[in-house]
Amino acid sequence: MKESTIEQFVDTIVKGMQEGKAKRIVTVDMQKLESPCVFFVICEGTSSTHVATITTEIRNFVRENAQMKPFAIDGFEAANWVAMDYGQVIVHIFQSEAREFYDIEHLWADAVLNEIADID
């Protein structure tokens, strides 16, 4: 995917998260790093039900607006930490305790973090 195209795709994912009322959305831009994954998009929900709802909203919104389906979704059953694989973009939906514990947005010191304001 070209840089502008991948950034548009990330914006679509963010909008899907917002449709599901996700909290604390962060994009992790790793385009300047040598990594097969160029973006993480991370958010959190308030409960397992909320995490599952956010996951469903993202999947449906992205399918409808970008005509893309994830290659895989893992963790949906427990809905504590769900990962959605879109190839060069990996989406992480956490419950807040799991997000604090793993703190994955800070694993790459050279990545560019962009915090998205919550929509209330």
C-alpha positions in Angstrom: 0.0 0.0 0.0 1.3 3.5 -0.8 1.9 5.9 2.1 -1.1 8.1 1.4 -3.3 5.1 0.8 -2.3 3.5 4.1 -2.8 6.7 6.0 -6.3 7.0 4.5 -6.9 3.3 5.5 -5.8 4.1 9.1 -8.2 7.1 9.1 -11.0 4.7 8.1 -10.1 2.4 11.0 -10.1 5.3 13.4 -13.6 6.3 12.2 -14.8 2.7 12.8 -13.4 2.9 16.3 -15.2 6.1 16.9 -18.5 4.5 15.7 -18.0 2.0 18.4 -17.4 4.7 21.0 -13.8 3.6 21.6 -11.6 5.5 24.1 -8.0 6.6 24.0 -7.3 6.0 20.3 -3.7 6.2 19.3 -2.0 5.6 16.0 1.5 4.3 16.0 3.3 5.2 12.8 6.2 2.8 12.1 6.7 3.7 8.4 10.3 5.0 9.1 11.2 1.8 10.9 12.2 -1.5 9.2 9.0 -3.4 10.0 6.5 -5.4 7.9 3.8 -3.7 10.0 3.7 0.0 9.3 0.9 1.1 11.6 -0.7 0.0 14.9 -4.1 1.5 15.7 -4.9 1.1 19.4 -7.9 1.9 21.5 -9.8 0.6 24.5 -13.2 -0.3 25.7 -14.7 -0.3 29.1 -15.7 -3.9 29.3 -15.6 -7.2 27.3 -18.9 -6.3 25.7 -17.6 -2.9 24.7 -14.4 -4.4 23.2 -16.5 -6.9 21.2 -18.8 -4.1 20.0 -15.8 -1.9 18.9 -14.3 -4.9 17.1 -17.6 -5.5 15.2 -17.9 -1.8 14.4 -14.4 -1.6 13.0 -14.9 -4.8 10.9 -18.2 -3.5 9.5 -17.1 0.1 8.9 -13.9 -0.9 7.2 -15.6 -3.5 5.0 -18.2 -0.9 4.0 -15.9 2.1 3.5 -12.6 0.6 2.4 -13.8 -2.8 1.0 -11.3 -4.6 3.2 -11.7 -7.6 5.5 -9.2 -8.5 8.2 -6.9 -11.4 7.4 -7.5 -12.6 11.0 -9.1 -11.5 14.3 -7.8 -13.0 17.5 -9.1 -12.6 21.1 -12.7 -11.9 20.2 -14.1 -14.6 22.5 -12.6 -13.3 25.7 -12.6 -9.7 24.4 -9.9 -8.6 26.8 -7.4 -7.8 24.0 -8.5 -8.2 20.4 -6.1 -8.0 17.5 -7.3 -7.4 14.0 -4.7 -8.1 11.2 -5.1 -6.0 8.1 -1.6 -6.8 6.8 0.5 -3.6 7.1 -2.0 -2.3 9.8 -2.6 -4.1 13.0 -5.6 -3.0 15.2 -5.5 -3.6 18.9 -8.7 -3.2 21.0 -8.0 -3.5 24.8 -9.8 -3.4 28.0 -8.0 -0.7 30.0 -6.2 -3.0 32.5 -4.7 -5.1 29.7 -3.7 -2.0 27.8 -1.8 -0.6 30.8 -0.1 -3.9 31.4 1.2 -4.5 27.8 1.7 -0.8 26.9 2.4 -1.7 23.3 2.3 1.8 22.0 5.6 2.5 23.7 7.5 -0.6 22.5 9.0 1.3 19.5 10.8 4.5 20.8 11.3 5.8 17.2 7.6 5.4 16.2 5.4 8.4 15.8 2.4 8.4 18.2 -0.7 10.3 17.4 -3.4 10.6 20.1 -6.9 11.0 18.8 -9.3 13.0 21.0 -12.3 11.0 22.4 -15.7 11.8 20.9 -18.2 11.9 23.7 
